[in-house]
Amino acid sequence: MDDYPMLNLFWTMLIFFCWIIWIFLLFRVFADLFRDHELSGWAKAGWTVLVIVLPMVGVLIYLIARGSGMARRDLAEAQRREEEFRSYVRETAQTPASSADELGKLADLKDRNIITTEEYERAKSKILAA
């Protein structure tokens, strides 16, 4: 361990983590590039070539030129997923009430004198007819 000083260890860790961040950023740029429906195929191909041929400069230019659009697309995607989740929860949580449940609720309303006997009989006949 004497041939590898502590500062070299820290430097190696820093380089490694910067490399991981670079890979993450590269994947984010490619994902955003191919998720964007406003760009034509040729524009996507041009950005891809630029990012592959000149990786550091290409990613930097992409972030400067299209960074705000990246944020908007991320926000729109998050909102779309949230709405899909909410609609799924609404559909799943909605269980049709059985006739017995509805009759029980009606009887409770009648017992608490919220509805009259005539209203109870009309609602009961509607439930039993359905």
ABEGO torsion letter per residue (X at the ends): XAABBAAAAAAAAAAAAAAAAAAAAAAAAAAAAAABAABBAAAAAAAAAAAAABAAAAAAAAAAAAAAAAAAAAAAAAAAAAAAAAAAAAAAABBBBBAAAAAAAAAAAAAAGABBAAAAAAAAAAAAAX
